[in-house]
Amino acid sequence: MTRPDPKQVKVMTEIAGVPQDSEVSARIANSIGPAFDGFAPVSGTLPMDLEPASFLLVQRAKVLK
């Protein structure tokens, strides 16, 4: 996944039921952007890249065994 822009953040939060204005979307995008940049070199190589929710289910199943 690439660094989200404010428009993408706004759409994601609206889908999640937490609407906000464009200024807040820009602040969120700017604050999480460095994390996306830091993971860029390993993007696509982590098992959670495909589906974060499934990753947690798999990890929990391994722990319960």
MDAnalysis code that builds the backbone (N, CA, C; Angstrom):
import MDAnalysis as mda
import numpy as np

u = mda.Universe.empty(195, n_residues=65, atom_resindex=np.repeat(np.arange(65), 3), trajectory=True)
u.add_TopologyAttr("name", ["N", "CA", "C"] * 65)
u.add_TopologyAttr("resid", np.arange(1, 66))
u.add_TopologyAttr("resname", ["MET", "THR", "ARG", "PRO", "ASP", "PRO", "LYS", "GLN", "VAL", "LYS", "VAL", "MET", "THR", "GLU", "ILE", "ALA", "GLY", "VAL", "PRO", "GLN", "ASP", "SER", "GLU", "VAL", "SER", "ALA", "ARG", "ILE", "ALA", "ASN", "SER", "ILE", "GLY", "PRO", "ALA", "PHE", "ASP", "GLY", "PHE", "ALA", "PRO", "VAL", "SER", "GLY", "THR", "LEU", "PRO", "MET", "ASP", "LEU", "GLU", "PRO", "ALA", "SER", "PHE", "LEU", "LEU", "VAL", "GLN", "ARG", "ALA", "LYS", "VAL", "LEU", "LYS"])
u.atoms.positions = np.array([
    [0.843, -1.178, 0.000],
    [0.000, 0.000, 0.000],
    [0.885, 1.237, 0.000],
    [0.455, 2.229, -0.711],
    [1.215, 3.471, -0.777],
    [0.677, 4.470, 0.239],
    [1.436, 5.519, 0.426],
    [1.052, 6.577, 1.375],
    [-0.300, 7.160, 0.963],
    [-1.269, 7.171, 1.880],
    [-2.587, 7.707, 1.522],
    [-2.581, 9.234, 1.472],
    [-3.357, 9.765, 0.546],
    [-3.496, 11.219, 0.491],
    [-4.750, 11.608, 1.291],
    [-4.935, 12.889, 1.571],
    [-6.082, 13.314, 2.397],
    [-7.439, 12.858, 1.857],
    [-7.581, 12.827, 0.546],
    [-8.859, 12.400, -0.040],
    [-9.136, 10.929, 0.285],
    [-8.114, 10.084, 0.196],
    [-8.281, 8.668, 0.526],
    [-8.603, 8.486, 2.008],
    [-7.950, 9.260, 2.860],
    [-8.219, 9.178, 4.301],
    [-9.668, 9.559, 4.579],
    [-10.144, 10.604, 3.934],
    [-11.520, 11.054, 4.132],
    [-12.510, 9.962, 3.728],
    [-12.268, 9.319, 2.608],
    [-13.160, 8.253, 2.150],
    [-13.136, 7.074, 3.128],
    [-11.944, 6.678, 3.576],
    [-11.837, 5.544, 4.505],
    [-12.554, 5.823, 5.824],
    [-12.406, 7.027, 6.342],
    [-13.051, 7.334, 7.619],
    [-14.567, 7.454, 7.467],
    [-15.023, 7.939, 6.322],
    [-16.464, 8.003, 6.090],
    [-17.057, 6.601, 6.009],
    [-16.343, 5.687, 5.347],
    [-16.811, 4.300, 5.257],
    [-16.863, 3.671, 6.648],
    [-15.888, 4.032, 7.485],
    [-15.834, 3.492, 8.853],
    [-16.866, 4.138, 9.774],
    [-17.569, 5.159, 9.280],
    [-18.594, 5.811, 10.088],
    [-18.066, 6.912, 10.983],
    [-16.871, 7.435, 10.655],
    [-16.265, 8.508, 11.436],
    [-15.942, 9.667, 10.489],
    [-16.971, 10.358, 10.004],
    [-16.715, 11.445, 9.048],
    [-15.999, 12.623, 9.704],
    [-15.176, 13.311, 8.918],
    [-14.503, 14.514, 9.390],
    [-14.273, 15.445, 8.208],
    [-13.813, 16.658, 8.511],
    [-13.600, 17.624, 7.441],
    [-12.243, 17.399, 6.762],
    [-12.012, 18.135, 5.707],
    [-10.796, 17.966, 4.889],
    [-9.524, 18.308, 5.653],
    [-9.598, 19.259, 6.565],
    [-8.411, 19.647, 7.347],
    [-7.934, 18.494, 8.233],
    [-8.879, 17.815, 8.864],
    [-8.528, 16.672, 9.711],
    [-7.968, 15.541, 8.855],
    [-8.553, 15.318, 7.687],
    [-8.042, 14.290, 6.774],
    [-6.600, 14.572, 6.377],
    [-6.294, 15.816, 6.121],
    [-4.923, 16.193, 5.750],
    [-3.963, 15.947, 6.914],
    [-4.380, 16.274, 8.132],
    [-3.521, 16.039, 9.304],
    [-3.271, 14.546, 9.513],
    [-4.304, 13.732, 9.335],
    [-4.146, 12.286, 9.497],
    [-3.189, 11.754, 8.436],
    [-3.385, 12.158, 7.197],
    [-2.510, 11.691, 6.106],
    [-1.058, 12.084, 6.363],
    [-0.838, 13.295, 6.844],
    [0.529, 13.747, 7.124],
    [1.147, 13.012, 8.310],
    [0.331, 12.633, 9.277],
    [0.893, 11.971, 10.461],
    [1.189, 10.495, 10.226],
    [0.406, 9.817, 9.394],
    [0.670, 8.397, 9.153],
    [1.548, 8.156, 7.936],
    [1.766, 9.181, 7.139],
    [2.588, 9.048, 5.937],
    [3.986, 8.494, 6.181],
    [4.721, 8.984, 7.182],
    [6.065, 8.459, 7.427],
    [6.084, 6.959, 7.735],
    [5.049, 6.450, 8.370],
    [4.995, 5.007, 8.634],
    [4.891, 4.228, 7.328],
    [4.095, 4.723, 6.397],
    [3.982, 4.063, 5.094],
    [5.298, 4.137, 4.343],
    [5.985, 5.275, 4.446],
    [7.293, 5.406, 3.791],
    [8.305, 4.436, 4.386],
    [8.252, 4.252, 5.702],
    [9.182, 3.351, 6.360],
    [8.984, 1.898, 5.961],
    [7.746, 1.513, 5.689],
    [7.463, 0.133, 5.298],
    [7.565, -0.097, 3.788],
    [7.771, 0.947, 3.021],
    [7.834, 0.809, 1.562],
    [8.845, -0.238, 1.089],
    [10.047, -0.323, 1.692],
    [11.005, -1.329, 1.203],
    [10.543, -2.777, 1.365],
    [9.677, -3.057, 2.325],
    [9.221, -4.434, 2.542],
    [7.767, -4.634, 2.122],
    [7.185, -3.635, 1.495],
    [5.799, -3.731, 1.061],
    [5.610, -4.926, 0.142],
    [4.563, -5.679, 0.401],
    [4.273, -6.856, -0.402],
    [4.964, -8.117, 0.076],
    [5.831, -8.017, 1.071],
    [6.529, -9.202, 1.568],
    [6.020, -9.652, 2.923],
    [5.182, -8.862, 3.557],
    [4.654, -9.213, 4.868],
    [3.328, -9.951, 4.717],
    [3.073, -10.982, 5.517],
    [1.831, -11.738, 5.372],
    [0.572, -10.914, 5.638],
    [0.683, -9.819, 6.392],
    [-0.498, -9.016, 6.681],
    [-0.819, -8.013, 5.582],
    [0.011, -7.936, 4.534],
    [-0.269, -6.998, 3.453],
    [-1.568, -7.318, 2.717],
    [-1.911, -8.596, 2.625],
    [-3.074, -8.984, 1.850],
    [-4.381, -8.698, 2.570],
    [-4.472, -9.081, 3.814],
    [-5.708, -8.918, 4.567],
    [-5.395, -8.861, 6.057],
    [-5.339, -7.666, 6.617],
    [-4.975, -7.542, 8.028],
    [-5.862, -8.350, 8.973],
    [-7.157, -8.411, 8.739],
    [-8.038, -9.142, 9.642],
    [-7.729, -10.635, 9.615],
    [-7.497, -11.183, 8.446],
    [-7.158, -12.605, 8.343],
    [-5.831, -12.903, 9.021],
    [-4.898, -11.986, 8.911],
    [-3.599, -12.177, 9.547],
    [-3.761, -12.361, 11.053],
    [-4.586, -11.533, 11.659],
    [-4.805, -11.643, 13.095],
    [-5.481, -12.961, 13.462],
    [-6.411, -13.423, 12.645],
    [-7.066, -14.698, 12.914],
    [-6.071, -15.853, 12.842],
    [-5.198, -15.818, 11.857],
    [-4.192, -16.872, 11.716],
    [-3.239, -16.863, 12.900],
    [-2.795, -15.696, 13.309],
    [-1.879, -15.598, 14.433],
    [-2.538, -16.076, 15.729],
    [-3.782, -15.750, 15.903],
    [-4.489, -16.179, 17.111],
    [-4.660, -17.694, 17.123],
    [-4.963, -18.276, 15.972],
    [-5.116, -19.735, 15.892],
    [-3.798, -20.431, 16.243],
    [-2.665, -19.847, 15.811],
    [-1.366, -20.427, 16.130],
    [-1.101, -20.367, 17.620],
    [-1.494, -19.300, 18.280],
    [-1.264, -19.124, 19.710],
    [-2.127, -20.099, 20.507],
    [-3.360, -20.290, 20.073],
    [-4.283, -21.168, 20.790],
    [-3.871, -22.637, 20.717],
    [-3.117, -23.011, 19.686],
    [-2.662, -24.403, 19.563],
    [-1.629, -24.667, 20.546],
])
